[in-house]
C-alpha cells in the first residue's frame, strides 16, 4: 500500500475533526468558549439569538452547544471571544497535506480542492494539473488557458517549485494575479472562486507595471525639464515683480501726496470759511448785546419815570398817560436779532462741521500679464547699470491698442479644464464682456453662465441647471440677457445672478444669437425659422426679417449676431458660409465671404463681433481660424490659425481693455482663450 493510500483514512478523520459541530462545515473564524469547545463565529451568533428567545435565558451569557457550560460574553459579543489559533494552524497544515497528496493521485485536482473525489481524464502540462470532464470544459473556456497542452490520460503531477505560494491552496504555485481581488492566485483558484474574475499571468502583469513605470518615468523627466526651465525664469520674474512693486509703491506715495495736497487745499478753504462765519456771528452777537443793554437802560428809565409820575397830581398823570403807554409798548415790541427756532423761543445757534460721507476711491491693484519676451526685456532693463528702480511699469491691460496688422495676438491666459466644477467648462458656445472687464461665458453643456475676471479666475456662476444659453449679451443697464433655446424664450439676470425677467415665450422657434445695439435694441437670431428679430427696450418687436434661402435677405442657420458702431446688424449666416450686414432697420447692405479656405473665405462661421475701430472679427470654425475684416467687408488678415493652436473656435468677443476672447468647443474639449491684440 502506498503512503498516500495508507494515510487517506487518517486524512478524512482529521477533516471531520475540523468541522464545526453546529453547521458541520469547515470552521470559518473559529471562536473558543470557556469550556474549550470551538465553533464558527457566525454559528455562535445565530445560536445566541435563538438562546435569548428561550425562557430562563441569561443576558450576557452563552451556554456551550455541546456541554451547556456557560461562557460570559465580552462587551462586543461573540466577536470578542478568543480565536482558536490551534484550529487555524491545524486547518492550514491539513490543507497543505491535502493538496500535496495529489502529487501521486489521479483524481481531478480542481474537484479535490473542493473536497470532491472525481477521477481525472486529462492532464494539462502547462497547468501541471489533472482534470475531470467537467473541469476540462471550464478550463477550455477560460481565456488564460487558451493554447495549453492537454493529453487524454491521468498523469502523476510533477513536483512544483513554489516561488510564489498561493495563500488559499498552500503548496500550489501562484502563477496568476487576480486584478479584481489584487492578490496572487493559483490555477485551482481560477478554476473555482476566481473563475469570473479579471486575472492575468504574473509575468504579463509585471511587464505591464514595468511599462507603466517606464512611461511615468519618461513623463517625470519631461516634467522635470519643464520645471528646470521654469526655475530659470523665476529669478527674472522675481526681479521684475519686485521692480513692479517698487513702482507701485512710488505711485501710491505720489498719489497719496497729490491727494493730501488736495485735502490740505480743502482744509485751508474750509478754515477761511469758518473764520468768516465766526466773525460774522460774533459781530452780530456784539450788536445784539449792545441793543439789549440799551433797551434795559430805557426800561429802567421808564420805570423810574412811571414811579415818579405815580406820586404827582392826577391832572399831570392824566396828561402823560398816553405817552407813557406808547413808550412802554414800543419797548415791549422790541424783538431780538438772534435766530428764532421754528417752534418758538429765542435760541442761540452753534456751528457744526458735517464731513462728506462719500468714500475716497484711492485706487486698486491689477495684474499686468507679461509674455516671455516682455519678461526678458523688463529683466534686462531692471539689471542694466543706472536703471531707475522706481521706473513705472504700465499694466498692459490699460494700454491703448492700436491696430498693428503685422503683429500676432499674444495669449494672456486660457481656461481649459473640461468638466462641471468651478473653473471647468462644457460647451462654451457664447461669450459677452462687461464694462468692468468681466467675461461672461454661456455653457450649454453645464446649463449655466460662468463669470470670469480679467485674470481668468471664476467670480460667480449664474442660473446653474436652469438655463441652456445659446447666446449671451450685456444690456445698456448692465444686466445679462441670454437666449434659452430649449425653452424658446429670453431670460434676463442681474450681474449678481438674480433672475429679473423671462420673456418671448410664443414669439420664437429657437432663439440663438443675441446682442444689444448702441441704441439699446435687442437683436436676436432665430435658427428655428431662419429669421432675425429687432426688439425695442420695451420688448415690443420693431421688425422681423429673413427666411431660409440663398438670397441676400435670407439665411440658413443664422447662429450669431453682432452690431456695429452705427447700429448696423451683423449676422453669421453659418450654413451659407458668409457674414451678412444690414442697417438698423433690417435693409441689406453687404455680404462678406464665401465657401472655401482661401483668404477671405469661410466655412461654417460661428461667432462674430466688432472691435473699437468697427472692424469685424469672425470665428471661422471649420477652417480653425479667427479672421479680421474691415467695416466695408474687405479681408485684412487671419488673426489666429491652427499654428496658434486654434481648434474649433465658436464664440468671439472684445473686452473693455481691447483684448480678444475666443471659446473653443468639441464633445470632449472646451477652452476659453484671451489674447492681447
C-alpha positions as CSV (number, residue, x, y, z in Angstrom):
1,X,0.0,0.0,0.0
2,X,1.3,3.4,-0.9
3,X,1.9,6.2,1.6
4,X,-1.0,8.2,0.2
5,X,-3.5,5.3,0.4
6,X,-2.4,4.3,3.9
7,X,-2.8,7.8,5.3
8,X,-6.1,8.6,3.5
9,X,-8.4,7.4,6.3
10,X,-6.5,9.4,8.7
11,X,-6.8,12.5,6.5
12,X,-10.6,12.1,6.2
13,X,-10.8,11.6,10.0
14,X,-8.7,14.8,10.5
15,X,-11.0,16.6,8.1
16,X,-14.0,15.6,10.3
17,X,-12.4,17.0,13.4
18,X,-12.0,20.3,11.6
19,X,-15.8,20.7,11.2
20,X,-18.0,22.9,13.3
21,X,-20.5,20.9,15.3
22,X,-23.3,23.4,14.6
23,X,-23.0,23.7,10.8
24,X,-20.9,20.6,10.1
25,X,-18.8,22.6,7.7
26,X,-15.1,23.6,7.9
27,X,-14.5,26.3,10.5
28,X,-14.9,29.9,9.5
29,X,-13.4,32.3,12.0
30,X,-13.3,29.7,14.8
31,X,-14.1,31.0,18.3
32,X,-13.3,29.2,21.6
33,X,-15.7,29.1,24.5
34,X,-14.6,28.9,28.2
35,X,-15.1,25.1,28.2
36,X,-12.6,24.6,25.3
37,X,-15.1,23.8,22.6
38,X,-14.8,25.7,19.3
39,X,-17.5,26.8,16.8
40,X,-17.8,29.2,13.8
41,X,-18.3,32.8,14.8
42,X,-21.4,33.1,12.7
43,X,-22.8,29.9,14.1
44,X,-22.4,31.1,17.7
45,X,-24.0,34.4,16.8
46,X,-27.1,32.6,15.4
47,X,-27.1,30.2,18.3
48,X,-27.0,33.2,20.8
49,X,-30.1,34.8,19.1
50,X,-32.0,31.5,19.5
51,X,-30.9,31.1,23.1
52,X,-32.0,34.6,24.1
53,X,-35.5,33.8,22.9
54,X,-35.8,30.9,25.3
55,X,-37.3,31.1,28.7
56,X,-34.8,31.5,31.5
57,X,-32.0,32.8,29.2
58,X,-29.3,34.7,31.0
59,X,-28.3,38.0,29.3
60,X,-24.6,38.3,28.6
61,X,-24.1,34.5,29.0
62,X,-23.9,31.8,26.3
63,X,-24.2,28.1,27.0
64,X,-21.9,25.7,25.1
65,X,-24.0,23.9,22.4
66,X,-22.1,20.7,23.4
67,X,-21.6,20.7,27.2
68,X,-24.0,23.5,28.2
69,X,-21.3,25.2,30.3
70,X,-22.0,29.0,30.5
71,X,-19.5,31.4,29.0
72,X,-19.6,35.1,29.8
73,X,-19.6,37.1,26.6
74,X,-17.3,40.2,26.2
75,X,-18.8,43.7,25.6
76,X,-18.8,43.3,21.8
77,X,-20.5,39.8,22.0
78,X,-19.3,36.7,20.0
79,X,-16.8,38.7,18.0
80,X,-14.9,39.4,21.2
81,X,-14.3,35.8,22.0
82,X,-10.8,34.4,21.5
83,X,-9.9,33.0,18.1
84,X,-8.9,29.3,18.2
85,X,-5.4,29.7,16.6
86,X,-4.6,26.0,17.1
87,X,-7.6,25.0,15.0
88,X,-6.5,27.5,12.3
89,X,-2.9,26.1,12.3
90,X,-4.1,22.5,12.1
91,X,-6.5,23.5,9.3
92,X,-3.7,25.1,7.3
93,X,-1.5,22.1,7.8
94,X,-4.3,19.8,6.7
95,X,-4.8,21.8,3.6
96,X,-1.1,21.6,2.8
97,X,-1.1,17.8,3.2
98,X,-4.4,17.5,1.3
99,X,-3.2,19.5,-1.7
100,X,0.3,17.9,-1.8
101,X,-1.3,14.4,-1.6
102,X,-2.4,14.9,-5.2
103,X,1.2,14.6,-6.5
104,X,0.8,10.9,-6.7
105,X,-3.0,10.8,-7.3
106,X,-5.0,10.5,-10.5
107,X,-8.0,12.5,-9.1
108,X,-9.2,15.8,-10.6
109,X,-7.1,18.5,-8.8
110,X,-9.9,21.2,-9.1
111,X,-12.5,18.9,-7.7
112,X,-10.3,17.7,-4.9
113,X,-9.7,21.3,-3.8
114,X,-13.5,21.4,-3.3
115,X,-13.3,18.1,-1.2
116,X,-14.6,16.0,-4.0
117,X,-13.0,12.8,-5.4
118,X,-13.5,12.7,-9.1
119,X,-11.3,10.6,-11.4
120,X,-9.2,12.7,-13.8
121,X,-9.4,12.0,-17.5
122,X,-6.9,14.6,-18.9
123,X,-3.6,16.2,-17.8
124,X,-2.5,19.8,-18.6
125,X,1.3,20.2,-18.9
126,X,1.0,24.0,-18.7
127,X,-1.1,23.9,-15.5
128,X,0.6,20.7,-14.2
129,X,-2.8,19.6,-13.1
130,X,-5.2,16.7,-13.8
131,X,-8.9,17.5,-14.6
132,X,-12.2,15.7,-15.0
133,X,-14.5,16.2,-17.9
134,X,-16.5,19.0,-16.2
135,X,-13.4,20.9,-15.1
136,X,-11.9,20.4,-18.5
137,X,-14.8,22.3,-20.1
138,X,-14.3,25.2,-17.7
139,X,-10.6,25.1,-18.3
140,X,-11.1,25.3,-22.1
141,X,-13.5,28.3,-21.7
142,X,-11.0,30.4,-19.7
143,X,-9.0,32.8,-21.9
144,X,-6.0,32.4,-19.7
145,X,-5.7,28.7,-20.6
146,X,-6.0,29.0,-24.3
147,X,-3.2,27.1,-26.0
148,X,-2.4,24.8,-23.1
149,X,-1.2,21.3,-23.9
150,X,-3.7,18.7,-22.7
151,X,-3.5,14.9,-23.1
152,X,-6.3,12.4,-22.6
153,X,-4.9,10.4,-19.7
154,X,-4.2,10.9,-16.0
155,X,-0.6,11.6,-15.2
156,X,1.2,12.0,-11.9
157,X,1.6,15.6,-11.1
158,X,5.2,16.8,-11.3
159,X,6.8,18.5,-8.3
160,X,6.1,22.2,-8.1
161,X,8.7,24.9,-7.2
162,X,6.6,27.3,-5.1
163,X,8.3,30.6,-5.9
164,X,5.0,32.4,-5.0
165,X,2.8,30.2,-2.9
166,X,-1.0,30.5,-3.1
167,X,-2.5,31.7,0.2
168,X,-5.7,29.7,-0.3
169,X,-4.1,26.5,-1.5
170,X,-0.7,26.0,0.3
171,X,1.8,24.1,-1.8
172,X,0.3,25.4,-5.1
173,X,2.4,27.9,-7.0
174,X,0.8,31.3,-7.5
175,X,1.2,31.9,-11.3
176,X,-1.5,34.4,-11.7
177,X,-2.5,37.9,-10.5
178,X,-6.2,38.4,-9.8
179,X,-6.8,42.1,-10.8
180,X,-10.3,42.1,-9.2
181,X,-9.0,41.0,-5.8
182,X,-5.5,42.3,-6.2
183,X,-3.9,39.1,-5.0
184,X,-1.7,36.2,-6.2
185,X,-3.7,33.1,-7.1
186,X,-3.1,29.6,-8.4
187,X,-4.7,27.5,-11.1
188,X,-7.1,26.0,-8.6
189,X,-8.3,29.5,-7.6
190,X,-9.1,30.3,-11.2
191,X,-11.0,27.0,-11.6
192,X,-13.2,27.8,-8.6
193,X,-13.6,31.0,-6.6
194,X,-11.9,33.3,-9.2
195,X,-13.4,31.8,-12.4
196,X,-15.2,35.0,-13.4
197,X,-12.5,37.5,-12.2
198,X,-10.1,39.5,-14.2
199,X,-6.8,37.5,-14.0
200,X,-3.5,37.6,-15.8
201,X,-0.3,35.7,-15.7
202,X,2.2,37.3,-13.3
203,X,4.9,37.9,-16.0
204,X,2.3,39.8,-18.0
205,X,1.3,41.9,-15.0
206,X,4.9,42.6,-14.1
207,X,5.6,43.7,-17.7
208,X,2.6,46.0,-17.7
209,X,3.7,47.5,-14.4
210,X,7.2,47.9,-15.7
211,X,5.9,49.6,-18.9
212,X,3.7,51.9,-16.8
213,X,6.6,52.8,-14.6
214,X,8.8,53.4,-17.7
215,X,6.1,55.7,-19.2
216,X,5.7,57.5,-15.9
217,X,9.5,57.9,-15.6
218,X,9.6,59.5,-19.1
219,X,6.8,61.8,-18.1
220,X,8.6,62.8,-14.9
221,X,11.7,63.5,-16.9
222,X,9.8,65.8,-19.3
223,X,8.1,67.5,-16.4
224,X,11.5,67.9,-14.7
225,X,12.8,69.6,-17.8
226,X,9.8,71.9,-17.8
227,X,10.3,72.7,-14.1
228,X,14.0,73.4,-14.7
229,X,13.1,75.8,-17.5
230,X,10.5,77.4,-15.2
231,X,13.1,77.6,-12.4
232,X,15.4,79.6,-14.7
233,X,12.5,82.1,-15.4
234,X,11.7,82.5,-11.7
235,X,14.7,84.7,-10.9
236,X,13.9,87.3,-13.6
237,X,10.2,87.0,-12.8
238,X,11.0,87.8,-9.1
239,X,13.2,90.7,-10.1
240,X,10.6,92.1,-12.4
241,X,7.9,91.6,-9.9
242,X,9.9,93.4,-7.2
243,X,10.5,96.2,-9.7
244,X,6.8,96.5,-10.3
245,X,6.1,96.5,-6.6
246,X,8.6,99.4,-6.2
247,X,6.9,101.2,-9.0
248,X,3.5,100.6,-7.4
249,X,4.9,101.9,-4.0
250,X,6.2,105.0,-5.7
251,X,2.9,105.5,-7.4
252,X,1.0,105.1,-4.2
253,X,3.2,107.6,-2.4
254,X,2.9,110.1,-5.3
255,X,-0.9,109.6,-5.5
256,X,-1.1,110.0,-1.7
257,X,0.9,113.2,-1.9
258,X,-1.4,114.6,-4.5
259,X,-4.5,113.6,-2.5
260,X,-3.0,115.2,0.6
261,X,-2.4,118.4,-1.3
262,X,-6.0,118.4,-2.4
263,X,-7.1,117.7,1.2
264,X,-4.8,120.5,2.5
265,X,-6.3,122.9,0.0
266,X,-9.8,122.0,1.1
267,X,-8.7,122.4,4.7
268,X,-7.4,125.9,4.1
269,X,-10.6,126.9,2.3
270,X,-12.8,125.5,5.0
271,X,-10.8,127.2,7.8
272,X,-11.1,130.5,5.9
273,X,-14.8,130.0,5.6
274,X,-15.0,129.1,9.2
275,X,-13.2,132.3,10.2
276,X,-15.6,134.4,8.1
277,X,-18.7,132.7,9.6
278,X,-17.2,133.1,13.1
279,X,-16.5,136.9,12.7
280,X,-20.0,137.5,11.2
281,X,-21.7,135.6,14.1
282,X,-19.6,137.3,16.8
283,X,-20.2,140.7,15.3
284,X,-24.0,140.0,15.3
285,X,-23.8,138.9,18.9
286,X,-22.0,142.0,20.0
287,X,-24.5,144.2,18.2
288,X,-27.3,142.3,19.9
289,X,-25.7,142.7,23.3
290,X,-25.4,146.5,22.8
291,X,-29.0,146.7,21.7
292,X,-30.2,144.6,24.7
293,X,-28.3,146.8,27.1
294,X,-29.8,150.0,25.6
295,X,-33.3,148.6,25.9
296,X,-32.6,147.6,29.5
297,X,-31.5,151.1,30.2
298,X,-34.6,152.6,28.6
299,X,-36.8,150.2,30.6
300,X,-35.1,151.3,33.8
301,X,-35.6,155.0,33.0
302,X,-39.2,154.3,32.1
303,X,-39.7,152.5,35.4
304,X,-38.2,155.4,37.3
305,X,-40.4,157.9,35.4
306,X,-43.5,155.8,36.0
307,X,-42.7,155.6,39.7
308,X,-42.2,159.4,39.9
309,X,-45.4,160.1,38.0
310,X,-47.4,158.0,40.3
311,X,-46.8,160.4,43.2
312,X,-47.8,163.6,41.2
313,X,-51.2,165.2,40.8
314,X,-53.9,163.4,38.9
315,X,-54.2,166.1,36.2
316,X,-50.5,165.8,35.4
317,X,-50.7,162.0,35.3
318,X,-53.6,162.1,33.0
319,X,-51.8,164.3,30.6
320,X,-48.9,161.9,30.4
321,X,-50.8,158.7,30.4
322,X,-51.0,158.1,26.7
323,X,-47.3,159.0,26.2
324,X,-46.2,156.6,28.9
325,X,-48.2,153.7,27.4
326,X,-46.9,154.4,23.9
327,X,-43.2,154.3,25.2
328,X,-43.9,151.0,27.1
329,X,-45.5,149.4,24.1
330,X,-42.5,150.4,22.0
331,X,-40.1,148.8,24.4
332,X,-42.2,145.6,24.7
333,X,-42.4,145.3,20.9
334,X,-38.6,145.4,20.5
335,X,-37.5,142.0,19.2
336,X,-34.2,140.0,19.1
337,X,-31.9,139.8,16.1
338,X,-30.8,136.3,17.3
339,X,-32.1,133.4,15.1
340,X,-35.6,132.2,16.2
341,X,-36.3,128.5,16.4
342,X,-39.3,127.4,14.2
343,X,-41.1,126.0,17.2
344,X,-40.8,129.3,19.1
345,X,-38.5,130.8,21.7
346,X,-35.2,132.6,21.2
347,X,-32.2,130.1,20.9
348,X,-28.5,130.5,20.2
349,X,-27.4,128.7,17.1
350,X,-24.0,126.9,17.0
351,X,-21.8,125.9,14.1
352,X,-21.2,122.2,13.2
353,X,-18.9,120.7,10.5
354,X,-20.5,117.9,8.5
355,X,-17.9,115.8,6.8
356,X,-18.6,114.1,3.5
357,X,-19.9,110.5,3.7
358,X,-18.5,109.6,0.3
359,X,-15.7,107.0,0.4
360,X,-12.4,108.0,-1.2
361,X,-11.5,105.9,-4.2
362,X,-7.8,105.8,-3.6
363,X,-7.1,103.2,-6.2
364,X,-6.7,99.4,-6.7
365,X,-4.2,96.8,-7.8
366,X,-4.4,94.8,-11.1
367,X,-2.2,92.1,-12.6
368,X,-0.4,93.0,-15.8
369,X,0.3,89.9,-17.8
370,X,3.7,89.7,-19.4
371,X,4.8,87.4,-22.2
372,X,8.2,85.6,-22.1
373,X,9.7,88.1,-24.4
374,X,8.4,91.1,-22.4
375,X,9.6,89.4,-19.1
376,X,13.1,89.1,-20.6
377,X,13.1,92.7,-21.8
378,X,12.0,94.1,-18.4
379,X,14.5,91.9,-16.6
380,X,17.3,93.3,-18.8
381,X,16.1,96.8,-18.1
382,X,16.0,96.1,-14.4
383,X,19.6,94.8,-14.3
384,X,21.0,97.5,-16.6
385,X,23.5,99.9,-14.9
386,X,21.9,103.1,-13.7
387,X,18.5,101.7,-14.1
388,X,15.9,103.6,-12.1
389,X,14.4,101.1,-9.7
390,X,11.2,103.3,-9.4
391,X,10.5,103.4,-13.1
392,X,6.8,102.7,-13.5
393,X,5.7,99.6,-15.4
394,X,2.4,100.4,-17.0
395,X,-0.1,97.5,-16.9
396,X,-0.7,96.1,-20.3
397,X,-4.4,95.8,-19.7
398,X,-4.6,99.6,-19.5
399,X,-2.5,100.3,-22.6
400,X,-4.3,101.6,-25.7
401,X,-4.1,99.2,-28.5
402,X,-3.7,100.5,-32.0
403,X,-4.4,98.1,-34.9
404,X,-1.0,96.7,-35.7
405,X,-1.8,94.4,-38.6
406,X,1.7,92.9,-38.7
407,X,1.8,91.6,-35.1
408,X,0.3,88.4,-33.9
409,X,-2.1,88.4,-30.9
410,X,-0.4,87.2,-27.7
411,X,-2.0,84.7,-25.4
412,X,-2.7,86.3,-22.0
413,X,-4.4,83.3,-20.3
414,X,-6.7,80.3,-21.1
415,X,-9.2,78.3,-19.1
416,X,-9.0,74.7,-20.5
417,X,-10.3,72.3,-17.8
418,X,-13.2,70.2,-19.2
419,X,-15.8,69.3,-16.5
420,X,-18.6,70.6,-14.3
421,X,-16.8,72.3,-11.4
422,X,-15.9,75.9,-10.8
423,X,-13.3,77.0,-13.5
424,X,-14.3,74.0,-15.6
425,X,-16.1,74.2,-19.0
426,X,-18.5,72.2,-21.1
427,X,-19.8,73.5,-24.4
428,X,-18.9,77.2,-24.0
429,X,-21.0,78.4,-27.0
430,X,-21.3,82.1,-26.2
431,X,-19.4,85.0,-24.6
432,X,-20.0,88.5,-23.6
433,X,-17.8,91.2,-21.9
434,X,-18.8,93.8,-19.4
435,X,-17.6,97.4,-18.9
436,X,-15.9,96.3,-15.7
437,X,-13.6,93.8,-17.5
438,X,-15.6,90.7,-16.6
439,X,-16.0,87.9,-19.1
440,X,-19.4,86.0,-19.2
441,X,-19.3,82.6,-20.8
442,X,-22.5,80.7,-21.7
443,X,-22.1,77.0,-21.1
444,X,-24.6,74.9,-23.0
445,X,-23.3,71.6,-21.6
446,X,-23.3,72.7,-17.9
447,X,-26.5,74.7,-18.2
448,X,-25.2,77.9,-16.7
449,X,-23.3,81.2,-17.1
450,X,-19.8,81.4,-15.6
451,X,-18.3,84.8,-15.0
452,X,-14.5,85.3,-15.0
453,X,-12.5,88.3,-14.0
454,X,-9.8,89.8,-16.2
455,X,-7.2,87.3,-14.9
456,X,-9.3,84.2,-15.7
457,X,-10.5,83.4,-12.2
458,X,-14.1,82.4,-11.7
459,X,-16.1,85.1,-9.9
460,X,-19.6,83.5,-9.9
461,X,-21.9,81.1,-11.6
462,X,-25.4,82.1,-12.7
463,X,-28.5,80.0,-13.3
464,X,-26.9,76.6,-12.7
465,X,-29.1,73.9,-14.1
466,X,-31.9,76.3,-15.0
467,X,-30.7,77.7,-18.4
468,X,-29.2,76.4,-21.6
469,X,-27.6,79.5,-23.0
470,X,-27.0,79.6,-26.7
471,X,-26.3,83.4,-26.8
472,X,-25.4,86.0,-24.2
473,X,-25.1,89.7,-24.2
474,X,-24.9,92.7,-21.7
475,X,-27.7,95.3,-21.8
476,X,-27.2,99.0,-21.5
477,X,-28.3,98.8,-17.9
478,X,-25.5,96.3,-17.1
479,X,-27.8,93.2,-16.9
480,X,-27.2,89.9,-18.7
481,X,-29.6,88.7,-21.4
482,X,-29.5,85.2,-22.8
483,X,-31.3,83.1,-25.4
484,X,-32.7,80.0,-23.8
485,X,-33.3,77.9,-26.9
486,X,-35.0,74.8,-25.4
487,X,-37.5,77.0,-23.5
488,X,-37.9,79.2,-26.7
489,X,-37.6,82.4,-24.7
490,X,-35.2,85.0,-23.4
491,X,-34.0,85.4,-19.8
492,X,-32.5,88.4,-18.1
493,X,-30.3,88.2,-15.0
494,X,-28.6,90.9,-12.9
495,X,-24.8,90.9,-12.8
496,X,-25.0,89.4,-9.3
497,X,-27.0,86.4,-10.6
498,X,-30.6,87.3,-9.6
499,X,-33.3,86.4,-12.2
500,X,-35.0,89.6,-13.4
501,X,-37.4,88.5,-16.1
502,X,-38.3,85.9,-18.7
503,X,-40.0,86.9,-21.9
504,X,-40.6,85.9,-25.5
505,X,-42.5,82.7,-25.0
506,X,-44.5,82.1,-28.1
507,X,-42.5,84.6,-30.1
508,X,-39.5,82.4,-31.1
509,X,-39.0,79.0,-32.5
510,X,-35.3,78.5,-31.5
511,X,-33.6,81.7,-30.3
512,X,-29.9,81.5,-30.8
513,X,-27.7,84.6,-31.0
514,X,-28.3,87.9,-29.1
515,X,-26.7,91.3,-29.0
516,X,-27.5,94.8,-27.8
517,X,-27.1,97.6,-30.3
518,X,-25.8,101.1,-29.3
519,X,-29.4,102.4,-29.4
520,X,-30.5,99.8,-26.9
521,X,-32.4,97.5,-29.2
522,X,-32.1,93.7,-28.8
523,X,-31.1,91.8,-31.9
524,X,-32.0,88.1,-31.8
525,X,-31.4,85.4,-34.4
526,X,-33.8,82.5,-34.6
527,X,-32.5,79.3,-36.2
528,X,-35.9,77.8,-36.0
529,X,-37.4,79.9,-38.8
530,X,-34.1,81.4,-40.1
531,X,-35.1,85.0,-39.1
532,X,-33.6,88.0,-37.3
533,X,-35.7,89.9,-34.8
534,X,-35.3,93.5,-33.6
535,X,-36.9,94.2,-30.2
536,X,-37.1,97.6,-28.5
537,X,-36.2,98.2,-24.9
538,X,-40.0,97.9,-24.0
539,X,-39.9,94.4,-25.5
540,X,-42.0,95.2,-28.5
541,X,-40.9,93.7,-31.8
542,X,-39.8,96.5,-34.2
543,X,-39.1,94.2,-37.1
544,X,-38.7,90.5,-38.1
545,X,-36.9,89.7,-41.3
546,X,-35.4,86.7,-43.1
547,X,-36.4,83.2,-44.2
548,X,-34.5,80.1,-45.4
549,X,-32.6,80.6,-48.6
550,X,-29.6,81.8,-50.5
551,X,-30.8,85.4,-51.3
552,X,-29.3,88.5,-49.7
553,X,-32.2,88.8,-47.2
554,X,-32.4,85.1,-46.5
555,X,-30.4,82.8,-44.1
556,X,-29.5,79.2,-43.5
557,X,-28.8,78.7,-39.8
558,X,-28.1,82.3,-38.6
559,X,-26.2,81.4,-35.4
560,X,-24.6,84.6,-34.0
561,X,-25.2,88.3,-34.2
562,X,-23.2,91.5,-33.6
563,X,-23.8,95.2,-34.1
564,X,-21.5,98.0,-35.5
565,X,-20.8,101.5,-34.3
566,X,-23.8,102.9,-36.3
567,X,-26.3,100.2,-35.2
568,X,-25.7,98.1,-38.3
569,X,-26.7,94.4,-37.8
570,X,-24.0,91.7,-38.5
571,X,-25.2,88.1,-39.0
572,X,-23.2,84.9,-39.0
573,X,-25.1,83.0,-41.8
574,X,-23.3,79.7,-40.9
575,X,-24.7,77.2,-43.5
576,X,-24.4,79.8,-46.2
577,X,-20.8,80.2,-45.3
578,X,-20.8,84.0,-45.1
579,X,-21.4,87.1,-43.0
580,X,-24.3,89.4,-43.9
581,X,-24.6,93.1,-42.8
582,X,-27.9,95.0,-42.5
583,X,-28.7,98.5,-41.4
584,X,-30.6,99.2,-38.2
585,X,-33.9,98.8,-39.9
586,X,-33.1,95.4,-41.5
587,X,-32.2,96.5,-45.0
588,X,-29.4,94.5,-46.7
589,X,-26.0,96.3,-47.0
590,X,-23.4,93.7,-48.0
591,X,-22.2,90.1,-47.9
592,X,-18.8,89.0,-46.6
593,X,-17.1,85.7,-47.6
594,X,-18.0,82.6,-49.4
595,X,-17.4,78.8,-49.0
596,X,-13.7,77.8,-49.0
597,X,-10.4,78.0,-47.2
598,X,-8.7,80.8,-49.1
599,X,-8.1,84.2,-47.6
600,X,-11.5,86.0,-47.2
601,X,-13.4,82.7,-47.5
602,X,-15.4,81.0,-44.7
603,X,-16.6,77.5,-43.8
604,X,-19.4,77.3,-41.3
605,X,-18.6,80.6,-39.5
606,X,-19.8,80.9,-35.9
607,X,-19.1,83.8,-33.5
608,X,-18.9,87.4,-34.8
609,X,-18.0,90.7,-33.0
610,X,-16.6,94.1,-33.8
611,X,-13.6,95.9,-32.3
612,X,-13.2,99.6,-31.3
613,X,-12.4,100.5,-34.9
614,X,-15.6,98.8,-36.2
615,X,-13.6,96.0,-37.9
616,X,-15.4,92.6,-38.0
617,X,-13.9,89.6,-36.3
618,X,-15.2,86.1,-37.3
619,X,-14.7,82.7,-35.8
620,X,-14.2,80.6,-38.9
621,X,-15.0,77.2,-37.2
622,X,-14.3,74.6,-39.8
623,X,-11.1,76.4,-41.1
624,X,-9.8,76.6,-37.5
625,X,-9.0,80.3,-37.6
626,X,-10.1,83.8,-36.5
627,X,-10.4,86.2,-39.4
628,X,-10.4,90.0,-39.5
629,X,-12.4,92.1,-42.0
630,X,-12.8,95.8,-42.4
631,X,-16.1,97.6,-41.8
632,X,-16.6,97.6,-45.6
633,X,-16.1,93.8,-45.7
634,X,-12.5,93.7,-47.1
635,X,-10.4,90.8,-45.8
636,X,-7.5,92.2,-43.7
637,X,-5.8,89.1,-42.3
638,X,-6.1,86.0,-40.1
639,X,-5.6,87.0,-36.5
640,X,-5.2,83.4,-35.3
641,X,-4.8,80.0,-37.1
642,X,-4.0,76.3,-36.4
643,X,-0.4,77.4,-35.9
644,X,-1.6,79.4,-32.9
645,X,-3.4,76.2,-31.5
646,X,-6.8,77.4,-32.6
647,X,-9.1,74.4,-33.0
648,X,-12.9,74.5,-33.5
649,X,-13.5,78.2,-32.5
650,X,-17.0,79.0,-31.5
651,X,-17.7,82.4,-29.9
652,X,-15.6,85.6,-30.0
653,X,-15.8,88.9,-28.0
654,X,-13.8,92.0,-27.2
655,X,-13.1,93.1,-23.6
656,X,-13.2,96.7,-22.4
657,X,-9.4,96.6,-22.5
658,X,-9.5,95.6,-26.1
659,X,-8.4,92.0,-25.7
660,X,-9.8,89.2,-27.9
661,X,-11.8,86.4,-26.2
662,X,-12.2,83.1,-28.1
663,X,-14.1,80.0,-27.0
664,X,-13.4,76.5,-28.4
665,X,-15.8,73.6,-28.1
666,X,-16.0,69.9,-29.0
667,X,-17.6,66.9,-27.4
668,X,-14.6,66.3,-25.1
669,X,-12.8,69.6,-25.1
670,X,-13.6,73.1,-24.0
671,X,-11.4,76.2,-23.7
672,X,-11.7,80.0,-23.3
673,X,-8.6,81.9,-24.5
674,X,-7.9,85.6,-24.1
675,X,-5.4,87.3,-26.4
676,X,-3.8,90.8,-26.4
677,X,-4.3,92.3,-29.9
